[in-house]
Amino acid sequence: MGEKYLYLTFSTTADAIACEKTCKAHGIKGRLVAAPRQMSAGCGLAFRSGLEEREALEGILASQAINIEKIQEI
């Protein structure tokens, strides 16, 4: 099995784009991708990052009021 990643999905495209912009500004590695078929996403996009970024992602996105639909390791 390959390397696992952390995927965050969003209800809106605006939240997905805000996540990517916020993460880039705070030095959190990751990028927007099409949501994996194992996950459903309201907007069809997911932010993919390394598992080690989970705590930083949750804290920064909460402080910026960016709504995460679901977080999953795949």
Number of C-alpha atoms within 10 A of each C-alpha: 3 5 7 12 17 18 25 26 29 25 18 17 16 12 20 25 18 17 27 18 12 17 19 13 9 11 8 17 15 18 17 17 14 13 20 15 8 8 15 16 20 13 16 18 23 31 24 24 20 15 15 11 14 17 9 13 19 15 10 16 17 12 9 11 11 18 19 19 15 14 17 15 13 14
